[in-house]
């Protein structure tokens, strides 16, 4: 398992303006559709699980602040844009920030029912990724955003983020099912945060 690198993500408050959120949704959806059309859903998950590609995607979508907000705004925009066309595109985004992250198990079960996948195994995987990053790593970052991206064939990627109130920093964690051999022996495709 290779780690792609590290980058600091300062915590910043506030919200993305509505006009920018709408543009990010349209642009993020178009970029995702293009990648899926030309290279397939697996290639999109591979890119999404690369922390530096993810950061670049956020900048291209218009979120060029160097902060923790890039994670929430990019994943929120992708969920809004891809949600209505998830079955057509073959990508389903579950979870989100705060209370939306708690919806992940039910969202995964509903998708699994429609697609003929093992919903309980997907829920178990979702919980394991959150527990590893929240508890097992013991780096002082409390997970507050958990997004689980699932293809119609059952391949998945997880992008989640934790915060450390004392340092005022955030740390983003990336997973890709194609790279996970063991949930506790270097399972990440990358962790982005202060070294």
C-alpha positions in Angstrom: 0.0 0.0 0.0 1.5 3.4 -0.9 0.7 6.6 0.7 0.5 9.4 -1.7 1.6 12.1 0.7 0.4 14.6 3.2 -0.9 18.2 3.3 -2.2 20.5 6.0 -5.9 21.3 6.1 -6.8 24.2 8.4 -10.3 24.2 9.9 -12.3 27.2 8.6 -15.8 28.0 9.5 -18.5 29.4 7.2 -20.4 28.1 4.2 -19.8 28.0 0.5 -22.1 30.6 -1.1 -25.2 29.2 -2.9 -24.0 30.3 -6.3 -20.7 28.5 -5.9 -22.4 25.4 -4.5 -24.6 25.2 -7.6 -21.7 25.7 -9.9 -19.7 23.1 -8.1 -22.6 20.6 -8.4 -22.9 21.1 -12.1 -19.1 21.0 -12.8 -18.4 18.1 -10.5 -21.2 16.1 -12.1 -19.9 16.8 -15.6 -16.3 15.9 -14.7 -17.5 12.7 -13.0 -19.7 11.7 -16.0 -16.9 12.3 -18.4 -14.5 10.1 -16.4 -17.1 7.4 -16.0 -18.0 7.5 -19.7 -14.4 7.3 -20.9 -12.7 5.1 -18.2 -15.5 3.6 -16.1 -16.7 3.9 -12.5 -13.6 2.1 -11.1 -11.3 4.7 -12.6 -13.3 7.4 -11.0 -13.0 5.7 -7.6 -9.3 5.3 -8.1 -9.0 9.0 -8.7 -11.3 9.9 -5.8 -9.2 7.9 -3.4 -6.0 9.8 -4.4 -5.7 12.7 -1.9 -3.9 15.0 -4.3 -6.3 14.3 -7.2 -9.1 15.0 -4.8 -7.6 18.3 -3.8 -7.1 19.3 -7.5 -10.7 18.3 -8.3 -11.9 20.6 -5.6 -9.9 23.5 -7.0 -11.2 22.8 -10.5 -14.7 22.8 -9.2 -14.2 26.2 -7.7 -13.3 25.4 -4.1 -9.8 26.8 -4.1 -9.5 27.5 -0.4 -6.8 25.5 1.3 -9.0 24.3 4.1 -11.1 21.5 5.5 -14.1 22.9 3.6 -12.9 21.4 0.4 -13.9 17.9 1.5 -17.4 18.8 2.6 -18.1 21.0 -0.3 -16.8 18.6 -3.0 -18.5 15.5 -1.6 -21.8 17.4 -1.0 -21.7 18.8 -4.5 -21.1 15.3 -6.0 -23.8 13.8 -3.9 -26.3 16.4 -5.0 -25.3 16.2 -8.7 -25.0 12.4 -9.0 -27.8 11.4 -6.7 -30.7 11.8 -9.2 -28.7 9.9 -11.9 -26.9 7.3 -9.7 -28.4 4.2 -11.3 -27.7 5.6 -14.8 -24.1 6.5 -14.1 -23.4 3.6 -11.8 -22.1 5.6 -8.8 -23.9 6.1 -5.5 -22.7 8.5 -2.8 -23.9 7.8 0.7 -23.4 9.6 3.9 -22.0 13.1 4.4 -21.3 15.5 7.2 -22.6 15.2 10.7 -26.1 13.8 10.9 -26.0 12.8 7.2 -23.2 10.4 8.0 -25.5 8.5 10.2 -27.8 7.8 7.2 -25.0 5.8 5.5 -26.1 2.3 6.7 -29.7 2.8 5.5 -28.6 4.3 2.2 -26.2 1.4 1.6 -28.9 -1.2 2.4 -31.4 0.5 0.0 -28.8 0.6 -2.9 -27.8 -3.0 -2.1 -31.4 -4.1 -2.4 -31.8 -2.5 -5.8 -28.5 -3.7 -7.1 -28.4 -7.2 -5.7 -25.4 -6.5 -3.4 -24.7 -7.6 0.2 -26.0 -4.6 2.1 -24.9 -5.9 5.6 -21.3 -6.4 4.3 -21.3 -2.9 2.9 -22.6 -1.5 6.2 -19.9 -3.5 8.0 -17.2 -2.0 5.7 -18.5 1.5 6.2 -18.4 1.1 10.0 -14.9 -0.5 9.9 -13.4 2.4 7.8 -14.9 4.9 10.3 -13.7 3.0 13.3 -10.2 2.5 12.0 -9.8 6.2 11.2 -11.6 7.4 14.4 -10.2 5.0 16.9 -7.4 2.7 15.7 -5.2 5.3 14.2 -5.4 7.3 17.5 -4.2 10.5 15.9 -6.5 12.8 17.9 -8.9 13.5 15.0 -12.6 12.9 15.5 -14.5 11.9 12.3 -17.3 14.3 11.5 -17.7 13.5 7.7 -18.1 10.0 6.3 -18.9 9.5 2.6 -19.1 6.1 1.0 -19.0 6.0 -2.8 -20.3 2.7 -4.3 -20.4 1.5 -7.8 -23.3 -0.6 -9.1 -21.0 -3.6 -9.1 -20.0 -3.2 -5.4 -16.6 -1.6 -5.6 -16.3 1.3 -3.2 -14.2 4.3 -2.0 -14.5 6.1 1.3 -13.6 9.8 1.8 -13.9 10.9 5.4 -12.5 13.7 7.5 -11.8 14.2 11.2 -11.0 17.4 13.2 -8.7 18.1 16.1 -10.2 20.9 18.2 -6.9 21.6 20.0 -4.8 22.0 16.8 -7.5 23.6 14.7 -6.6 21.2 11.9 -8.5 18.6 9.9 -7.3 15.3 8.5 -8.8 13.6 5.5 -8.7 9.8 5.0 -9.0 8.0 1.6 -9.9 4.4 1.0 -10.4 2.3 -2.1 -11.6 -1.2 -2.0 -9.3 -2.2 -4.8 -6.3 -1.4 -2.5 -7.6 -2.8 0.8 -6.2 -6.2 1.7 -6.5 -5.8 5.4 -8.5 -3.2 7.4 -5.7 -2.7 9.9 -2.4 -3.1 8.0 -2.0 0.0 5.9 -5.5 0.0 4.3 -5.5 3.6 3.1 -4.8 5.0 -0.3 -3.9 8.2 1.5 -4.2 10.3 4.6 -4.1 14.1 4.2 -3.2 16.2 7.2 -0.4 17.6 9.2 2.6 15.2 9.3 
